[in-house]
Amino acid sequence: MIQAILDDAQAPPAHASGPPSQSEVPRPPTPDPTARPPTAVNQGTNTPQEWGQGAAGFGRRFASAFGKHVVHKAIQYPIARLRHEELGYHPSGLQGFGPRLKYALVGTVVTHKTTTRV
């Protein structure tokens, strides 16, 4: 796992050689079936209490979390497409702690742009 992260960090940026090809055009992310911690935490704390415990309560919490995810992505993806922003991860390709830290901090406020037009 750690070696894979290090290998990805040393890879060159995805669009270093020119504009993205049609296969690299951003697509909406698919739901991650393993990403259920909010549902499990809310089940453990019984939040909201009106939904109760057990399978029925867990199902309601899961449906609520999934609905929030769908709405979030249904807004995020079209807006990113209109603004020509890429939503994917771009490894820095840099060596050393300082340059990689700078890349990570700048990446929180600066986005990669696509060259394709809608």
Secondary structure, DSSP 8 states (H G I E B T S, - for coil): -HHHHHHHHHS--TTTTSS--GGGS-------TT--HHHHHHHHHTSSGGG-SHHHHHHHHHHHHHHHHHHHHHHHHHHHHHTTB--S-------SHHHHHHHHHHHTT---B-----
